[in-house]
Amino acid sequence: MKTSFRQCLGIQVACLSLWPILAFSQSPDLQQNLEACKAGREACDQSKLTAPQSAAVALAAHGRNVSNCRNGYDSCDHSKLTEPEKNALALADHQRNVSDCNGGMQSCDDSKLTPIEAREMAAGQHQRNLTECKDGSGGCDRSKLTPSEIGEVNIARRQLNASDCSSGSGQCDPAQLTPSQTKDASAAEHQRNAQNCENGWDECDHSKLTPLEAKQAAYSEHQHNLTACKDGEETCDYTKLTAVETKTLADAEHKRNYAACLKGYGYCDASRLTAEEAHSIQPKGH
């Protein structure tokens, strides 16, 4: 009997000593299950939850349903909302619909607007249409404009066309320009072409330059080419350099090459050195 009692006591002590280990090994699984239940995932096992955990899960599910209803999701269950939550949802839905209607969105349900909200929506739509007509947008409906607004639109469109013609951008229609606007657009186009030629850009028509502009463009192009040659760029055209410029560049390149060979740093072409220069850079003792 004493032996059996001692054996049982030993087993109990061993079980008690292993209990924290067993509990620790199970706690991560229980925590994962709790998180799954709170998130509403299929992996949730409600039978493993304690009473406080079940309450926390129910609270999380309720909050998720409120959020779904606020976002207009199909998973929303209105029957599970409290009266204050239903009232708040109705208010949020109404405000969202008013905003959609005022913004011209397809989700707008104008049947749910009050008379005042409907009038404000109509005024907003009319103003948007007027703006689109003035801007030349595709959504313009001129049939919805008043006679005075049509006059405003015509003026705005002529001004926009004149601006497009002067800037060389947009959709310019020269036929709609007044004589004064035609003159201004031609002057702007001429100035733009002169600047293009002076900057060496492709959009240059030399035939449209005045003698003075052609001279300025030629000088600018020559300077651009000279700079490109000095910098060793591919765009350099040595045939356009003067004899003095060619000699100056050659002297500068000769000095650079000699310095590179002398210092041992940079590109060095020893074949271009004079005999005296080649001798001066020979290692000592040769």
Secondary structure, DSSP 8 states (H G I E B T S, - for coil): -HHHHHHHHHHHHHHHHHHHHHHHHHHHHHHHHHHHHHHT-TT--GGG--HHHHHHHHHHHHHHHHHHHHTT-TT--GGGS-HHHHHHHHHHHHHHHHHHHHTT-TT--GGGS-HHHHHHHHHHHHHHHHHHHHHT-TT--GGGS-HHHHHHHHHHHHHHHHHHHHHT-S---GGG--HHHHHHHHHHHHHHHHHHHHTT-SS--GGGS-HHHHHHHHHHHHHHHHHHHHTT-TT--GGGS-HHHHHHHHHHHHHHHHHHHHHT-S---GGGS-HHHHHHTS-TT-
